[in-house]
Amino acid sequence: MDTETLEAALTQKIEEVEKAYQSQSGGEGVCQLHKDGRVSGGLKFEEGRLVALLWARRQILPENSPEYLGLLKTEIRNWQNELQALQQKQSPSLPWLAYRQGGLEALLFAVELVNSSLPGVI
């Protein structure tokens, strides 16, 4: 997959996630939602997806997909480690679990995009 196509696919996914995020927030500012104690797992899931997708789009290396896949795999391990650390707590924060799960889903989506053009790399 060339760089432009990959960036376009990630941008399209980011737009979908932004819409879902807006739907979860009801258009209200996140700071106000936190202040009111109305942050839902759904909102944090979408936030995690958005953060991870934005990161993935910023990391695209022109015509260098194997290196890009390496970056993605390292970032996936980082998100998995954070998720596992949360899961091991006696009373993990459900919104933060959702955040990490959303980010992992998004990074795996990015891997699928690249892997579809480079079968067998991952």
N, C-alpha and C positions, 0 to 999 in steps of 0.2 A: 504494500500500500504506500503510495507516495505521500510525502509530507502534507501537501495541500488537501488531499482526500482525507487523511487521518485527522487533520485539524478541523476540517469541515464536519466530519462525523462526531468528533468530540464536542464541537460547538453546538451541533444540533441536540446532542444529549444534554448538554449544559442548559440549553433553553427549555427542554422538557422538565428537567429537575427544578429549574427556577420557577416554572409554573406550578409544579407540585408544592414547592416550598411556599409560594404565595398563597396557595390554597390552604395549606396547613396553618399559616399564620393569620389568615383572614385579612391580610393586607396591613396588619398592625406591625409596629416596630418591634423587633425582637427584644430590645432593651425593656420595653414596657411589658411584654409578655413575661420576661424573666422576673421583673419587679413584682408583677401581679401573681407570680407562681403558676402561670398557665402554659408553661412549656410542655409540649407533649412529646412522646417518643416519636411520633410521626414527623414532627418538625425537626427533631434532632437527627433522625434518619436521613431526611432530605438535606439537611445542613452538611452532614458527613459526606453524602454523595457529591454535593456541590463543591466542597473543599477539595476532595480528592480529584474530581474531574478537572477543576481549574489547575491544580498542581500538574496533572498529567498533560494537559494542553501546554503548559509553560515549559515542560521538559522535552518536548518533541525535538529530536535531532534530525536535521535534514539528511535524507537518504542514508540513515544509519540505524535502521530498525533493530539489529541485534543489540546494540548498545542501549537503545531506548527500552527494549525488553528487560535488560539487566537493571535499569533504573526502576522500572515498574515492579520487578520481582523484589528488589530491595525495599521499596516502599510498602509493598504488600506485607512483607515480613514485619516491618515496623508497625503497621496497623494491626496485624495479627497479634504481635506481642503485647500491644496496648490493650487489645480486646481480652486476651487471656489474663492479663494482670487485673483487669476489672472483674472478670468472671470469677477470679479466685478470692475476691473480697467477700466478707461475710454478708454485707448488705450493699451490693453494687448499685450505683446510680443507674436506674433504667434508661433515662434519657441519654446518658453517655454510652451505655451499651448500644443503644440504637444508633448513635452517632458513628461509633466505630464499625458497626455492621454495615451502615450505609456507605461509609468510605471504602470498606473492603469490596462491597458489591460493585462500586464504581470502578475501582482499580482492576477488578477481574474483567469488567466490561472492556476496559482499555486494552487489556491483554488479548482478549478475544478479537478485537478489531485488528490488532497488529498480527496476531497469529493466523488470522484468516488469509492473510497475504503471504505468510511465511510458514506454511505447514511444517510441523515437526520441530520448530525452534524451541517451543516450550513443551 
